[in-house]
Amino acid sequence: ERPFLDVRIYGQVFKGLLDSGASRTILGYTGWDILRRLGVALSVGSSSSCTLANGVKCTVLGSLTLPITVESKTVLVDVLVIPEVSSPLILGIDFWKLI
């Protein structure tokens, strides 16, 4: 069974997948869609790509800094938006180190 953690981002509850193999925190399509509808702006830099755990290459749509809250602790996390990712939110090692 995969480990999940309920977190809050701008008042919305996300079930984040705790992924020790991910160096960065990632918003997938459904997670980004929720925040986009709330009016959250995306910082679009030069086009970049990454390789997922299954070996698939994907495009990074952009990044943003999000306040992620666990219980009463809030940390600011630089998050990559990768629409090809099926999970709404993957909490990578960068998040683990902050929390």
N, CA, C and O atoms as CSV, one atom per row, in Angstrom:
chain,resi,resn,atom,element,x,y,z
A,1,GLU,N,N,0.845,-1.185,0.000
A,1,GLU,CA,C,0.000,0.000,0.000
A,1,GLU,C,C,0.889,1.246,0.000
A,1,GLU,O,O,1.884,1.311,0.721
A,2,ARG,N,N,0.519,2.220,-0.808
A,2,ARG,CA,C,1.320,3.430,-0.950
A,2,ARG,C,C,0.984,4.417,0.170
A,2,ARG,O,O,-0.176,4.538,0.565
A,3,PRO,N,N,1.996,5.121,0.678
A,3,PRO,CA,C,1.763,6.062,1.781
A,3,PRO,C,C,1.259,7.421,1.280
A,3,PRO,O,O,1.853,8.023,0.385
A,4,PHE,N,N,0.166,7.885,1.866
A,4,PHE,CA,C,-0.410,9.184,1.520
A,4,PHE,C,C,-0.479,10.056,2.762
A,4,PHE,O,O,-0.523,9.558,3.887
A,5,LEU,N,N,-0.490,11.365,2.543
A,5,LEU,CA,C,-0.592,12.332,3.622
A,5,LEU,C,C,-1.576,13.409,3.195
A,5,LEU,O,O,-1.427,13.998,2.124
A,6,ASP,N,N,-2.587,13.673,4.030
A,6,ASP,CA,C,-3.523,14.759,3.739
A,6,ASP,C,C,-2.876,16.090,4.075
A,6,ASP,O,O,-2.415,16.302,5.196
A,7,VAL,N,N,-2.846,16.991,3.089
A,7,VAL,CA,C,-2.285,18.325,3.279
A,7,VAL,C,C,-3.298,19.348,2.779
A,7,VAL,O,O,-4.231,19.018,2.047
A,8,ARG,N,N,-3.093,20.597,3.193
A,8,ARG,CA,C,-3.948,21.688,2.711
A,8,ARG,C,C,-3.107,22.656,1.898
A,8,ARG,O,O,-1.991,23.011,2.275
A,9,ILE,N,N,-3.675,23.074,0.765
A,9,ILE,CA,C,-3.068,24.102,-0.075
A,9,ILE,C,C,-4.171,25.091,-0.407
A,9,ILE,O,O,-5.153,24.741,-1.060
A,10,TYR,N,N,-4.007,26.327,0.044
A,10,TYR,CA,C,-5.028,27.370,-0.161
A,10,TYR,C,C,-6.419,26.884,0.253
A,10,TYR,O,O,-7.408,27.140,-0.434
A,11,GLY,N,N,-6.480,26.181,1.383
A,11,GLY,CA,C,-7.760,25.740,1.927
A,11,GLY,C,C,-8.309,24.462,1.316
A,11,GLY,O,O,-9.316,23.936,1.790
A,12,GLN,N,N,-7.673,23.960,0.283
A,12,GLN,CA,C,-8.122,22.732,-0.378
A,12,GLN,C,C,-7.345,21.543,0.184
A,12,GLN,O,O,-6.134,21.621,0.389
A,13,VAL,N,N,-8.054,20.447,0.429
A,13,VAL,CA,C,-7.389,19.243,0.934
A,13,VAL,C,C,-6.901,18.409,-0.252
A,13,VAL,O,O,-7.655,18.112,-1.178
A,14,PHE,N,N,-5.629,18.042,-0.196
A,14,PHE,CA,C,-5.020,17.175,-1.200
A,14,PHE,C,C,-4.505,15.926,-0.499
A,14,PHE,O,O,-3.979,15.998,0.612
A,15,LYS,N,N,-4.659,14.782,-1.156
A,15,LYS,CA,C,-4.084,13.538,-0.655
A,15,LYS,C,C,-2.757,13.383,-1.394
A,15,LYS,O,O,-2.722,12.948,-2.545
A,16,GLY,N,N,-1.662,13.747,-0.712
A,16,GLY,CA,C,-0.346,13.722,-1.336
A,16,GLY,C,C,0.323,12.369,-1.183
A,16,GLY,O,O,0.346,11.795,-0.095
A,17,LEU,N,N,0.864,11.868,-2.277
A,17,LEU,CA,C,1.615,10.618,-2.256
A,17,LEU,C,C,3.017,10.908,-1.734
A,17,LEU,O,O,3.738,11.715,-2.321
A,18,LEU,N,N,3.409,10.266,-0.647
A,18,LEU,CA,C,4.761,10.414,-0.102
A,18,LEU,C,C,5.691,9.525,-0.923
A,18,LEU,O,O,5.624,8.299,-0.842
A,19,ASP,N,N,6.556,10.154,-1.711
A,19,ASP,CA,C,7.397,9.408,-2.646
A,19,ASP,C,C,8.873,9.660,-2.363
A,19,ASP,O,O,9.411,10.707,-2.720
A,20,SER,N,N,9.521,8.696,-1.721
A,20,SER,CA,C,10.936,8.847,-1.372
A,20,SER,C,C,11.839,8.789,-2.600
A,20,SER,O,O,13.021,9.122,-2.514
A,21,GLY,N,N,11.300,8.372,-3.733
A,21,GLY,CA,C,12.072,8.330,-4.966
A,21,GLY,C,C,11.990,9.608,-5.775
A,21,GLY,O,O,12.686,9.756,-6.779
A,22,ALA,N,N,11.138,10.540,-5.343
A,22,ALA,CA,C,10.979,11.815,-6.055
A,22,ALA,C,C,11.816,12.881,-5.363
A,22,ALA,O,O,11.648,13.128,-4.169
A,23,SER,N,N,12.708,13.506,-6.102
A,23,SER,CA,C,13.532,14.558,-5.496
A,23,SER,C,C,12.747,15.850,-5.331
A,23,SER,O,O,13.060,16.660,-4.459
A,24,ARG,N,N,11.717,16.050,-6.173
A,24,ARG,CA,C,10.928,17.281,-6.140
A,24,ARG,C,C,9.452,16.970,-5.908
A,24,ARG,O,O,8.981,15.865,-6.178
A,25,THR,N,N,8.740,17.968,-5.402
A,25,THR,CA,C,7.296,17.869,-5.226
A,25,THR,C,C,6.632,18.245,-6.547
A,25,THR,O,O,7.034,19.203,-7.207
A,26,ILE,N,N,5.606,17.475,-6.923
A,26,ILE,CA,C,4.987,17.609,-8.240
A,26,ILE,C,C,3.472,17.698,-8.114
A,26,ILE,O,O,2.849,16.951,-7.360
A,27,LEU,N,N,2.893,18.633,-8.872
A,27,LEU,CA,C,1.444,18.690,-9.046
A,27,LEU,C,C,1.126,18.028,-10.376
A,27,LEU,O,O,1.672,18.411,-11.410
A,28,GLY,N,N,0.249,17.044,-10.353
A,28,GLY,CA,C,-0.213,16.422,-11.583
A,28,GLY,C,C,-1.365,17.227,-12.162
A,28,GLY,O,O,-1.703,18.295,-11.651
A,29,TYR,N,N,-1.966,16.715,-13.228
A,29,TYR,CA,C,-3.021,17.447,-13.923
A,29,TYR,C,C,-4.179,17.821,-13.007
A,29,TYR,O,O,-4.593,18.980,-12.984
A,30,THR,N,N,-4.711,16.861,-12.251
A,30,THR,CA,C,-5.897,17.160,-11.435
A,30,THR,C,C,-5.580,18.144,-10.315
A,30,THR,O,O,-6.406,18.994,-9.982
A,31,GLY,N,N,-4.393,18.034,-9.734
A,31,GLY,CA,C,-3.993,18.986,-8.697
A,31,GLY,C,C,-3.854,20.390,-9.251
A,31,GLY,O,O,-4.326,21.356,-8.650
A,32,TRP,N,N,-3.196,20.501,-10.415
A,32,TRP,CA,C,-3.025,21.809,-11.043
A,32,TRP,C,C,-4.379,22.388,-11.447
A,32,TRP,O,O,-4.599,23.591,-11.307
A,33,ASP,N,N,-5.281,21.556,-11.941
A,33,ASP,CA,C,-6.595,22.034,-12.359
A,33,ASP,C,C,-7.352,22.658,-11.185
A,33,ASP,O,O,-8.008,23.686,-11.351
A,34,ILE,N,N,-7.267,22.052,-10.013
A,34,ILE,CA,C,-7.926,22.610,-8.819
A,34,ILE,C,C,-7.361,23.986,-8.497
A,34,ILE,O,O,-8.119,24.930,-8.273
A,35,LEU,N,N,-6.036,24.110,-8.473
A,35,LEU,CA,C,-5.419,25.396,-8.127
A,35,LEU,C,C,-5.628,26.441,-9.216
A,35,LEU,O,O,-5.806,27.622,-8.917
A,36,ARG,N,N,-5.607,26.019,-10.469
A,36,ARG,CA,C,-5.843,26.949,-11.585
A,36,ARG,C,C,-7.233,27.567,-11.469
A,36,ARG,O,O,-7.405,28.764,-11.703
A,37,ARG,N,N,-8.217,26.760,-11.112
A,37,ARG,CA,C,-9.593,27.260,-10.958
A,37,ARG,C,C,-9.707,28.251,-9.801
A,37,ARG,O,O,-10.610,29.086,-9.777
A,38,LEU,N,N,-8.778,28.152,-8.834
A,38,LEU,CA,C,-8.755,29.103,-7.716
A,38,LEU,C,C,-8.028,30.395,-8.090
A,38,LEU,O,O,-7.976,31.332,-7.294
A,39,GLY,N,N,-7.471,30.445,-9.294
A,39,GLY,CA,C,-6.775,31.643,-9.747
A,39,GLY,C,C,-5.294,31.679,-9.420
A,39,GLY,O,O,-4.669,32.737,-9.503
A,40,VAL,N,N,-4.723,30.543,-9.050
A,40,VAL,CA,C,-3.293,30.480,-8.742
A,40,VAL,C,C,-2.506,30.607,-10.046
A,40,VAL,O,O,-2.794,29.920,-11.026
A,41,ALA,N,N,-1.506,31.497,-10.045
A,41,ALA,CA,C,-0.710,31.742,-11.251
A,41,ALA,C,C,0.493,30.808,-11.314
A,41,ALA,O,O,1.091,30.459,-10.296
A,42,LEU,N,N,0.820,30.423,-12.516
A,42,LEU,CA,C,1.944,29.529,-12.775
A,42,LEU,C,C,3.109,30.337,-13.322
A,42,LEU,O,O,2.927,31.189,-14.192
A,43,SER,N,N,4.296,30.072,-12.817
A,43,SER,CA,C,5.506,30.703,-13.340
A,43,SER,C,C,6.038,29.815,-14.457
A,43,SER,O,O,6.487,28.693,-14.225
A,44,VAL,N,N,5.977,30.347,-15.672
A,44,VAL,CA,C,6.408,29.566,-16.823
A,44,VAL,C,C,7.791,30.028,-17.237
A,44,VAL,O,O,7.978,31.168,-17.662
A,45,GLY,N,N,8.753,29.134,-17.110
A,45,GLY,CA,C,10.125,29.440,-17.513
A,45,GLY,C,C,10.413,28.806,-18.857
A,45,GLY,O,O,9.498,28.506,-19.623
A,46,SER,N,N,11.668,28.607,-19.133
A,46,SER,CA,C,12.022,27.920,-20.373
A,46,SER,C,C,11.552,26.473,-20.275
A,46,SER,O,O,11.514,25.887,-19.193
A,47,SER,N,N,11.205,25.925,-21.393
A,47,SER,CA,C,10.687,24.562,-21.432
A,47,SER,C,C,11.722,23.579,-20.885
A,47,SER,O,O,12.891,23.611,-21.269
A,48,SER,N,N,11.275,22.719,-19.995
A,48,SER,CA,C,12.175,21.700,-19.462
A,48,SER,C,C,11.445,20.369,-19.425
A,48,SER,O,O,10.222,20.309,-19.550
A,49,SER,N,N,12.202,19.319,-19.253
A,49,SER,CA,C,11.595,17.997,-19.200
A,49,SER,C,C,12.180,17.223,-18.029
A,49,SER,O,O,13.182,17.620,-17.436
A,50,CYS,N,N,11.538,16.123,-17.716
A,50,CYS,CA,C,12.020,15.264,-16.641
A,50,CYS,C,C,11.685,13.827,-16.996
A,50,CYS,O,O,10.945,13.564,-17.944
A,51,THR,N,N,12.228,12.915,-16.237
A,51,THR,CA,C,11.939,11.499,-16.433
A,51,THR,C,C,11.247,10.977,-15.185
A,51,THR,O,O,11.750,11.131,-14.072
A,52,LEU,N,N,10.089,10.358,-15.379
A,52,LEU,CA,C,9.322,9.810,-14.262
A,52,LEU,C,C,9.885,8.450,-13.853
A,52,LEU,O,O,10.734,7.881,-14.539
A,53,ALA,N,N,9.398,7.944,-12.729
A,53,ALA,CA,C,9.886,6.670,-12.189
A,53,ALA,C,C,9.706,5.517,-13.172
A,53,ALA,O,O,10.487,4.565,-13.165
A,54,ASN,N,N,8.681,5.601,-14.014
A,54,ASN,CA,C,8.432,4.530,-14.986
A,54,ASN,C,C,9.256,4.692,-16.262
A,54,ASN,O,O,9.089,3.931,-17.215
A,55,GLY,N,N,10.158,5.704,-16.276
A,55,GLY,CA,C,11.037,5.915,-17.420
A,55,GLY,C,C,10.475,6.819,-18.499
A,55,GLY,O,O,11.162,7.116,-19.476
A,56,VAL,N,N,9.230,7.265,-18.336
A,56,VAL,CA,C,8.589,8.126,-19.329
A,56,VAL,C,C,9.117,9.554,-19.204
A,56,VAL,O,O,9.186,10.111,-18.108
A,57,LYS,N,N,9.490,10.138,-20.352
A,57,LYS,CA,C,9.903,11.548,-20.373
A,57,LYS,C,C,8.645,12.398,-20.404
A,57,LYS,O,O,7.671,12.052,-21.073
A,58,CYS,N,N,8.665,13.518,-19.677
A,58,CYS,CA,C,7.502,14.393,-19.649
A,58,CYS,C,C,7.953,15.849,-19.652
A,58,CYS,O,O,9.117,16.155,-19.393
A,59,THR,N,N,7.014,16.733,-19.949
A,59,THR,CA,C,7.297,18.161,-20.011
A,59,THR,C,C,6.850,18.837,-18.726
A,59,THR,O,O,5.754,18.579,-18.229
A,60,VAL,N,N,7.699,19.701,-18.193
A,60,VAL,CA,C,7.344,20.502,-17.023
A,60,VAL,C,C,6.630,21.747,-17.541
A,60,VAL,O,O,7.221,22.555,-18.257
A,61,LEU,N,N,5.352,21.899,-17.173
A,61,LEU,CA,C,4.552,23.033,-17.629
A,61,LEU,C,C,5.045,24.336,-17.014
A,61,LEU,O,O,5.030,25.383,-17.663
A,62,GLY,N,N,5.482,24.269,-15.764
A,62,GLY,CA,C,5.970,25.440,-15.048
A,62,GLY,C,C,6.166,25.091,-13.586
A,62,GLY,O,O,6.150,23.922,-13.201
A,63,SER,N,N,6.352,26.125,-12.779
A,63,SER,CA,C,6.543,25.895,-11.345
A,63,SER,C,C,5.839,26.983,-10.555
A,63,SER,O,O,5.463,28.022,-11.098
A,64,LEU,N,N,5.670,26.732,-9.279
A,64,LEU,CA,C,5.086,27.714,-8.382
A,64,LEU,C,C,5.490,27.378,-6.960
A,64,LEU,O,O,5.810,26.232,-6.646
A,65,THR,N,N,5.472,28.382,-6.110
A,65,THR,CA,C,5.766,28.180,-4.694
A,65,THR,C,C,4.439,28.122,-3.962
A,65,THR,O,O,3.645,29.060,-4.024
A,66,LEU,N,N,4.203,27.022,-3.271
A,66,LEU,CA,C,2.922,26.810,-2.600
A,66,LEU,C,C,3.086,26.685,-1.094
A,66,LEU,O,O,4.047,26.084,-0.614
A,67,PRO,N,N,2.131,27.265,-0.339
A,67,PRO,CA,C,2.091,27.023,1.105
A,67,PRO,C,C,1.377,25.689,1.351
A,67,PRO,O,O,0.170,25.573,1.137
A,68,ILE,N,N,2.124,24.702,1.795
A,68,ILE,CA,C,1.547,23.384,2.059
A,68,ILE,C,C,1.476,23.198,3.569
A,68,ILE,O,O,2.480,23.314,4.273
A,69,THR,N,N,0.261,22.903,4.057
A,69,THR,CA,C,0.024,22.782,5.493
A,69,THR,C,C,-0.245,21.333,5.879
A,69,THR,O,O,-1.075,20.650,5.280
A,70,VAL,N,N,0.485,20.887,6.899
A,70,VAL,CA,C,0.272,19.572,7.510
A,70,VAL,C,C,-0.056,19.850,8.966
A,70,VAL,O,O,0.763,20.395,9.706
A,71,GLU,N,N,-1.271,19.468,9.372
A,71,GLU,CA,C,-1.760,19.782,10.712
A,71,GLU,C,C,-1.622,21.286,10.936
A,71,GLU,O,O,-2.315,22.057,10.274
A,72,SER,N,N,-0.750,21.733,11.848
A,72,SER,CA,C,-0.651,23.178,12.112
A,72,SER,C,C,0.622,23.792,11.539
A,72,SER,O,O,0.887,24.974,11.762
A,73,LYS,N,N,1.412,23.014,10.807
A,73,LYS,CA,C,2.674,23.522,10.263
A,73,LYS,C,C,2.539,23.787,8.766
A,73,LYS,O,O,2.091,22.928,8.007
A,74,THR,N,N,2.937,24.998,8.353
A,74,THR,CA,C,2.909,25.373,6.939
A,74,THR,C,C,4.326,25.631,6.456
A,74,THR,O,O,5.099,26.335,7.106
A,75,VAL,N,N,4.657,25.054,5.309
A,75,VAL,CA,C,5.966,25.274,4.694
A,75,VAL,C,C,5.750,25.732,3.249
A,75,VAL,O,O,4.770,25.356,2.606
A,76,LEU,N,N,6.678,26.548,2.753
A,76,LEU,CA,C,6.632,26.980,1.359
A,76,LEU,C,C,7.473,26.017,0.533
A,76,LEU,O,O,8.650,25.795,0.821
A,77,VAL,N,N,6.855,25.453,-0.492
A,77,VAL,CA,C,7.514,24.431,-1.301
A,77,VAL,C,C,7.479,24.846,-2.772
A,77,VAL,O,O,6.430,25.230,-3.289
A,78,ASP,N,N,8.624,24.766,-3.439
A,78,ASP,CA,C,8.686,24.990,-4.884
A,78,ASP,C,C,8.216,23.714,-5.564
A,78,ASP,O,O,8.821,22.653,-5.413
A,79,VAL,N,N,7.125,23.834,-6.317
A,79,VAL,CA,C,6.451,22.678,-6.896
A,79,VAL,C,C,6.525,22.739,-8.422
A,79,VAL,O,O,6.349,23.803,-9.016
A,80,LEU,N,N,6.783,21.600,-9.047
A,80,LEU,CA,C,6.749,21.496,-10.505
A,80,LEU,C,C,5.355,21.059,-10.935
A,80,LEU,O,O,4.745,20.207,-10.289
A,81,VAL,N,N,4.848,21.637,-12.021
A,81,VAL,CA,C,3.554,21.234,-12.573
A,81,VAL,C,C,3.822,20.370,-13.805
A,81,VAL,O,O,4.375,20.830,-14.804
A,82,ILE,N,N,3.412,19.104,-13.701
A,82,ILE,CA,C,3.645,18.134,-14.776
A,82,ILE,C,C,2.309,17.450,-15.081
A,82,ILE,O,O,1.929,16.501,-14.395
A,83,PRO,N,N,1.594,17.928,-16.111
A,83,PRO,CA,C,0.259,17.397,-16.403
A,83,PRO,C,C,0.209,15.894,-16.659
A,83,PRO,O,O,-0.826,15.274,-16.414
A,84,GLU,N,N,1.290,15.291,-17.141
A,84,GLU,CA,C,1.278,13.850,-17.434
A,84,GLU,C,C,1.231,12.985,-16.181
A,84,GLU,O,O,0.948,11.790,-16.268
A,85,VAL,N,N,1.503,13.567,-15.022
A,85,VAL,CA,C,1.489,12.804,-13.766
A,85,VAL,C,C,0.041,12.562,-13.343
A,85,VAL,O,O,-0.754,13.499,-13.265
A,86,SER,N,N,-0.297,11.301,-13.070
A,86,SER,CA,C,-1.684,10.960,-12.749
A,86,SER,C,C,-2.084,11.327,-11.324
A,86,SER,O,O,-3.255,11.610,-11.073
A,87,SER,N,N,-1.147,11.328,-10.392
A,87,SER,CA,C,-1.464,11.705,-9.007
A,87,SER,C,C,-1.669,13.215,-8.922
A,87,SER,O,O,-0.938,13.972,-9.562
A,88,PRO,N,N,-2.655,13.665,-8.138
A,88,PRO,CA,C,-2.842,15.111,-7.978
A,88,PRO,C,C,-1.622,15.789,-7.360
A,88,PRO,O,O,-1.269,16.906,-7.740
A,89,LEU,N,N,-0.969,15.104,-6.396
A,89,LEU,CA,C,0.161,15.693,-5.687
A,89,LEU,C,C,1.134,14.598,-5.268
A,89,LEU,O,O,0.749,13.615,-4.635
A,90,ILE,N,N,2.394,14.784,-5.631
A,90,ILE,CA,C,3.458,13.892,-5.172
A,90,ILE,C,C,4.365,14.707,-4.266
A,90,ILE,O,O,4.938,15.711,-4.690
A,91,LEU,N,N,4.495,14.277,-3.029
A,91,LEU,CA,C,5.336,14.972,-2.048
A,91,LEU,C,C,6.726,14.345,-2.083
A,91,LEU,O,O,6.937,13.230,-1.604
A,92,GLY,N,N,7.665,15.086,-2.659
A,92,GLY,CA,C,9.022,14.584,-2.828
A,92,GLY,C,C,9.906,14.852,-1.620
A,92,GLY,O,O,9.464,15.399,-0.609
A,93,ILE,N,N,11.163,14.454,-1.750
A,93,ILE,CA,C,12.143,14.611,-0.676
A,93,ILE,C,C,12.297,16.077,-0.272
A,93,ILE,O,O,12.536,16.369,0.900
A,94,ASP,N,N,12.164,17.006,-1.229
A,94,ASP,CA,C,12.278,18.432,-0.890
A,94,ASP,C,C,11.244,18.825,0.161
A,94,ASP,O,O,11.541,19.608,1.063
A,95,PHE,N,N,10.026,18.283,0.046
A,95,PHE,CA,C,8.968,18.538,1.029
A,95,PHE,C,C,9.317,17.894,2.368
A,95,PHE,O,O,9.163,18.520,3.417
A,96,TRP,N,N,9.787,16.649,2.337
A,96,TRP,CA,C,10.132,15.918,3.563
A,96,TRP,C,C,11.151,16.689,4.378
A,96,TRP,O,O,11.049,16.764,5.603
A,97,LYS,N,N,12.138,17.264,3.695
A,97,LYS,CA,C,13.193,18.000,4.402
A,97,LYS,C,C,12.659,19.255,5.078
A,97,LYS,O,O,13.173,19.665,6.119
A,98,LEU,N,N,11.633,19.867,4.495
A,98,LEU,CA,C,11.070,21.095,5.061
A,98,LEU,C,C,10.145,20.831,6.242
A,98,LEU,O,O,10.059,21.642,7.164
A,99,ILE,N,N,9.464,19.713,6.210
A,99,ILE,CA,C,8.446,19.435,7.224
A,99,ILE,C,C,9.088,18.834,8.454
A,99,ILE,O,O,8.396,18.529,9.425
